[in-house]
Amino acid sequence: MSTNEVQVDPRQLVRQFRETYVNAHQLMKGAPAAYKGADITTPKERPIREADLPQGVRALLGEYQKGHPRSRVTLLKYQRIENGEPVTIVEDESGLPDEDNLLSLSQTVTLTTSTEVRVITEIVVTRIESA
């Protein structure tokens, strides 16, 4: 291992993700203007389909499924953030799966010119279960 590498504790990272997660539907109950301009729907209204996910996220999901063939993955939540602002959120009021059943996949892409910078992050949260 290089002296520049940082050890990552996956369980701690999942715990931090769960601790800092904010459910848009719950937040909007107390702060209706919290996601002004964002398109917020539920999975029932707009199902999250694997085919609609970004190519990099689909590839990671495929790798995970190949390495865990006895696990079933259910897509639960999706968020697209552009330049730090949520633009699309698909989730319901349910919380996150517990730490042993949570799989988070994300992809960030950037565009930079002398006149423009765009940073787009897409995040998918799934529940994994043993089949």
ABEGO torsion letter per residue (X at the ends): XBAABBBBBAAAAAAAAAAABBBAAAAAAABAAAABGBBBBBAAABBBBAAABBAAAAAAAAAAAAABAABBBBBABBBBBBGGBBABBBBBABBBBBAAABBBBBBBBBBBBAABBBBBBBBBBBBBBBX
